Amino acid sequence: MAGPGSGCVHKFHDGPTYGYSYTWKRFESLVRQRPISIFYETPGRELIQSDIIKEILGVRAQQANKSIYVKARKAVVLTCGGFENNQKMIRNYLPGIPYCYTSGSP
């Protein structure tokens, strides 16, 4: 049973099975099933693109104080997040919801 005042909190997540940490645990289990390198605290800084055919070839990222280059094999996946931590954008783009609390990583 929900506690007093809990009706004012809006949480969005992917169905009853996922949500909260379950979503991230599911992502992690899927990544660990494949030979995927994980780089923490390594923000992507620039997409590397072919001048001729405009194909994305990889990404330049920053790890500590140096640039590293990661070559794409089949694709580059951009995980840029959304606006769920920006209360002004929530008010502008989610009408009727004055605040939204995230289930994912900040």
N, C-alpha and C positions, 0 to 999 in steps of 0.2 A: 504494500500500500504506500502510495506517495505521501510524503510529509507535507506539512503546511507550507504554502507558498511555492511549492514545486511546480505548480501549473504555469508560472510565469517564465519558466526556463524551457527553451526550445532546443532540442538536440536532434541532429540529423545524422543518420548512419545507414549503412547498407543492410537493411533487413534485420530480422530478429536474431539470426545466427551470428552475424558480424557486429560491427559497431564497437565503440570503445577500443580497447586494446586488441580485441579479436581480429579486427581488420588488419592491423599492422602485423600481428602474429601470422595471419594467413599469407600476407605478402612475403614475409620473411621465409616461411616454409617453402613457398613456390620458388623464391630466388635460390635458396640453399639446395634445391633439387637439381640445379643447373650450374655449369661452371661460370658463374658471374662474379666478377671482382666487385667488392664493396669498398668505397672510399668515403670515410667519414671526414667531416670538416674540410671538404674539398669542393668549393663552389665552382660551377661552370662559369667561365668568363666570356667565351666566344665560340661560336660554331665555326668550324673550318669548312669552307665551301669551295667547290671546283669553280674556277673562273669561267670555264667554257660551258659546262652543262648544268651548272648550279646545284649539283648533287651535294648533299651534306656528307663530308668525308670523316668527320670526327668532331672533337671538342677540345678546346684549350681550357684547362681548369687550374685553379690555384690551390696548391698544397703547401701550407706554411708560407714561406716567402718565395716559393719558386713556382714556375709554370710547369705543368705536366700536360702531355698530349695523349689523348685516347682515340685510337682509330676505330671508326665504326665498322662493324662487319656487315650487318644487314640494315641497321637503323640506329638512330639516336633517339632515346626516349627523354623528353623534357618533362620533369616533374616540378612544375613551377608553383603548384598549390593554387589555392583559390583566394577568395576575399573573406573567408570566414573569421579572420582575426581583425578585420577592418570594420568597426561598428558603423562608420559613416556609409560605407558601401552597402552594408546589410540594410540600413534604412532606405537607401536609394534603390536597391535592386531586388529586395525581398519585401514587397509591400505587406504591411500588417504585422511584420515581425521587427520589433524595435531592437532586440538583442538576440544573438545566436552564440551558443557556446559550442566549441568544437569537440569532436571526438578524436581527432588526429593529432599529429605533431604540430606544435606552434610554428 
